């Protein structure tokens, strides 16, 4: 039976013998959780007269927030950008392994690839919470192919694309679908990119600016249309400089 019917029907878990980071040091104290939220034990005891429905002995382990990796191209022998019939198994293996290192959710990331790779891989992996068996999958991060030729980095030049067919149509032709996509990295200076940014954001997909030579005006316009992230900040892109009018990352530019 729940311990606090007057407040919530949710069960309360007490973590004992654990270490918690507080005031810049690890302290030993119990942690009380209900509905995924940490409780104030004083209010729980004196205001609610509550008690734990379940007690977990952490045996001296540290309890800390999990890491979220929004750009991971694979690992443990798995390359997410490889077209295969068991892409879901590869993602599951990586999810299981990275959980051991404190990553609790992630975005499997595909670099610039030909359309058949996206069409093959994207339908095989669904968004899920993960749980005890591995990190949760937030959705794919599609890094390219709508990026700058000048700042392509390791992305294969022959597969780079522009928005030549009208924006959203180019996305669908390339990716095949967007149901399992959480983030798209693109270069905002490409013609037609602003309407694409708007359409992606309306679908709940995060737009990240990267592999780009965009100037200040193009970057600001992208933010106004909904872009809210930067991929590879300061990594081989135009630097912060008060004299560089072309810089996407001048000190007056801030993505919230």
HELIX and SHEET records of a PDB file:
HELIX    1   1 UNK A   41  UNK A   46  1                                   6    
HELIX    2   2 UNK A   87  UNK A   99  1                                  13    
HELIX    3   3 UNK A  115  UNK A  121  1                                   7    
HELIX    4   4 UNK A  122  UNK A  124  5                                   3    
HELIX    5   5 UNK A  131  UNK A  133  5                                   3    
HELIX    6   6 UNK A  157  UNK A  159  5                                   3    
HELIX    7   7 UNK A  168  UNK A  175  1                                   8    
HELIX    8   8 UNK A  193  UNK A  202  1                                  10    
HELIX    9   9 UNK A  216  UNK A  224  1                                   9    
SHEET    1   A 4 UNK A  37  UNK A  38  0                                        
SHEET    2   A 4 UNK A  31  UNK A  34 -1                                        
SHEET    3   A 4 UNK A  12  UNK A  16 -1                                        
SHEET    4   A 4 UNK A  54  UNK A  57  1                                        
SHEET    1   B 3 UNK A  25  UNK A  28  0                                        
SHEET    2   B 3 UNK A  19  UNK A  22 -1                                        
SHEET    3   B 3 UNK A  62  UNK A  63  1                                        
SHEET    1   C 3 UNK A  67  UNK A  72  0                                        
SHEET    2   C 3 UNK A 103  UNK A 110  1                                        
SHEET    3   C 3 UNK A 136  UNK A 137  1                                        
SHEET    1   D 6 UNK A  67  UNK A  72  0                                        
SHEET    2   D 6 UNK A 103  UNK A 110  1                                        
SHEET    3   D 6 UNK A 140  UNK A 143  1                                        
SHEET    4   D 6 UNK A 181  UNK A 186  1                                        
SHEET    5   D 6 UNK A 206  UNK A 209  1                                        
SHEET    6   D 6 UNK A 229  UNK A 230  1                                        
SHEET    1   E 2 UNK A  74  UNK A  75  0                                        
SHEET    2   E 2 UNK A  78  UNK A  79 -1                                        
END                                                                             
